[in-house]
Amino acid sequence: MTDPLELLTDRLRLWVAGPDVATRMIAFHRDNDDHLRRWAPPSPPGWGSLDYWERKLAGNVDDAAAGRSLRLAIAWRDDDERRVLGTVALSDLLRGPLQQAHLGYSLAARAQGKGIMVEAVRAVATHAFDVMRLHRLSANYMPTNERSGRVLRRCGFVVVGYARDYLFIDGAWRDHVLTQLTDPQDRPPVSPG
Ligand SMILES: CC(C)(COP(=O)(O)OP(=O)(O)OC[C@H]1O[C@@H](n2cnc3c(N)ncnc32)[C@H](O)[C@@H]1OP(=O)(O)O)[C@@H](O)C(=O)NCCC(=O)NCCS
């Protein structure tokens, strides 16, 4: 790790992308709309516009600095242009005695099958436990999304339940498999709030 808001792995750079990345984020979503829409909630108003993404990414920077979330863009580590290959995010942070966050991710269709998301999730989990001092990550996937289930299993997430009609995805309420990864070290909370 070279910066609190940037994680480096063998092949990848994960960083809290600011408003300067808006056009690259638009390109990522435009190029992968068909691929991602089946697994994603409905898009908010203004989705796809420069204004939307500049405000959204500025908010992500603020939220990361305040410890409210960690929304990262993924690029090849050696890509000087930092073209966006995907995203990985920790959201819905709950502190106190729970110390939990929700994990979500998406990857460009053309970048699948190279182990990118496993590498990204492992880096984020290490950061979540060792730096953010969270205790548990939760991640949920539709039973038909076997690819996502394999990513989670390979990263050590275990199935903890099954939720009927859990999220509104691609026009309908969809069942989800619920999984969690707990900090392998038995550490007490450091955050009082
Ligand atoms: C789910 C998703 C993120 C998976 O991304 P991915 O990078 O292809 O997943 P992985 O990192 O596990 O790589 C998968 C394959 O790469 C292969 N691979 C190639 N090189 C590898 C390497 N160096 N290390 C590990 N795996 C490698 C693995 O064999 C693996 O194949 P398998 O799962 O069939 O065994 C991607 O399909 C996606 O964005 N889907 C749409 C959005 C989505 O589903 N989001 C999550 C909603 S819950």
The ligand as an SDF file (V2000), in Angstrom:
LIG
                    3D

 48 50  0  0  0  0  0  0  0  0999 V2000
  -18.4190  -11.9160  -10.6250 C   0  0  0  0  0  0  0  0  0  0  0  0
  -17.2050  -11.3150  -11.3370 C   0  0  0  0  0  0  0  0  0  0  0  0
  -16.7370  -10.0940  -10.5610 C   0  0  0  0  0  0  0  0  0  0  0  0
  -16.0860  -12.3940  -11.3990 C   0  0  0  0  0  0  0  0  0  0  0  0
  -14.8990  -11.8130  -11.9130 O   0  0  0  0  0  0  0  0  0  0  0  0
  -13.6130  -12.6670  -12.3490 P   0  0  0  0  0  0  0  0  0  0  0  0
  -12.3900  -11.8350  -12.3070 O   0  0  0  0  0  0  0  0  0  0  0  0
  -13.8890  -13.3560  -13.6260 O   0  0  0  0  0  0  0  0  0  0  0  0
  -13.5140  -13.7120  -11.1940 O   0  0  0  0  0  0  0  0  0  0  0  0
  -12.1760  -14.4050  -10.6770 P   0  0  0  0  0  0  0  0  0  0  0  0
  -11.2620  -13.3900  -10.1030 O   0  0  0  0  0  0  0  0  0  0  0  0
  -12.5770  -15.4790   -9.7360 O   0  0  0  0  0  0  0  0  0  0  0  0
  -11.6290  -15.1250  -11.9400 O   0  0  0  0  0  0  0  0  0  0  0  0
  -12.3920  -16.2190  -12.4170 C   0  0  0  0  0  0  0  0  0  0  0  0
  -11.6160  -17.1640  -13.2230 C   0  0  0  0  0  0  0  0  0  0  0  0
  -10.3290  -16.7140  -13.6120 O   0  0  0  0  0  0  0  0  0  0  0  0
   -9.4610  -17.8580  -13.6510 C   0  0  0  0  0  0  0  0  0  0  0  0
   -8.1010  -17.3540  -13.4600 N   0  0  0  0  0  0  0  0  0  0  0  0
   -7.2750  -17.0730  -14.4660 C   0  0  0  0  0  0  0  0  0  0  0  0
   -6.1200  -16.5870  -13.9940 N   0  0  0  0  0  0  0  0  0  0  0  0
   -6.1990  -16.5650  -12.6410 C   0  0  0  0  0  0  0  0  0  0  0  0
   -5.3140  -16.1760  -11.5910 C   0  0  0  0  0  0  0  0  0  0  0  0
   -4.0730  -15.6590  -11.8290 N   0  0  0  0  0  0  0  0  0  0  0  0
   -5.7430  -16.2850  -10.3000 N   0  0  0  0  0  0  0  0  0  0  0  0
   -6.9730  -16.7790  -10.0280 C   0  0  0  0  0  0  0  0  0  0  0  0
   -7.8510  -17.1650  -11.0020 N   0  0  0  0  0  0  0  0  0  0  0  0
   -7.4740  -17.0670  -12.3000 C   0  0  0  0  0  0  0  0  0  0  0  0
   -9.9350  -18.7720  -12.5670 C   0  0  0  0  0  0  0  0  0  0  0  0
   -9.7250  -20.1170  -12.9290 O   0  0  0  0  0  0  0  0  0  0  0  0
  -11.3990  -18.4360  -12.4680 C   0  0  0  0  0  0  0  0  0  0  0  0
  -12.1580  -19.3900  -13.1560 O   0  0  0  0  0  0  0  0  0  0  0  0
  -13.3060  -20.2390  -12.4410 P   0  0  0  0  0  0  0  0  0  0  0  0
  -14.0220  -19.3130  -11.4830 O   0  0  0  0  0  0  0  0  0  0  0  0
  -14.1510  -20.7060  -13.5400 O   0  0  0  0  0  0  0  0  0  0  0  0
  -12.5710  -21.3270  -11.7170 O   0  0  0  0  0  0  0  0  0  0  0  0
  -17.5650  -10.8720  -12.7780 C   0  0  0  0  0  0  0  0  0  0  0  0
  -18.0260  -12.0020  -13.4790 O   0  0  0  0  0  0  0  0  0  0  0  0
  -18.6440   -9.7890  -12.8360 C   0  0  0  0  0  0  0  0  0  0  0  0
  -18.3540   -8.5950  -12.7570 O   0  0  0  0  0  0  0  0  0  0  0  0
  -19.9180  -10.1680  -13.0310 N   0  0  0  0  0  0  0  0  0  0  0  0
  -21.0150   -9.2230  -13.1900 C   0  0  0  0  0  0  0  0  0  0  0  0
  -21.2580   -8.3520  -11.9560 C   0  0  0  0  0  0  0  0  0  0  0  0
  -21.4700   -9.1880  -10.7280 C   0  0  0  0  0  0  0  0  0  0  0  0
  -21.8660  -10.3240  -10.7880 O   0  0  0  0  0  0  0  0  0  0  0  0
  -21.2230   -8.5730   -9.5530 N   0  0  0  0  0  0  0  0  0  0  0  0
  -21.3970   -9.2670   -8.2790 C   0  0  0  0  0  0  0  0  0  0  0  0
  -22.8310   -9.3050   -7.8720 C   0  0  0  0  0  0  0  0  0  0  0  0
  -23.0280  -10.3020   -6.4090 S   0  0  0  0  0  0  0  0  0  0  0  0
  1  2  1  0
  2  3  1  0
  2  4  1  0
  2 36  1  0
  4  5  1  0
  5  6  1  0
  6  7  2  0
  6  8  1  0
  6  9  1  0
  9 10  1  0
 10 11  2  0
 10 12  1  0
 10 13  1  0
 13 14  1  0
 14 15  1  0
 15 16  1  0
 15 30  1  0
 16 17  1  0
 17 18  1  0
 17 28  1  0
 18 19  1  0
 18 27  1  0
 19 20  2  0
 20 21  1  0
 21 22  1  0
 21 27  2  0
 22 23  1  0
 22 24  2  0
 24 25  1  0
 25 26  2  0
 26 27  1  0
 28 29  1  0
 28 30  1  0
 30 31  1  0
 31 32  1  0
 32 33  2  0
 32 34  1  0
 32 35  1  0
 36 37  1  0
 36 38  1  0
 38 39  2  0
 38 40  1  0
 40 41  1  0
 41 42  1  0
 42 43  1  0
 43 44  2  0
 43 45  1  0
 45 46  1  0
 46 47  1  0
 47 48  1  0
M  END
$$$$
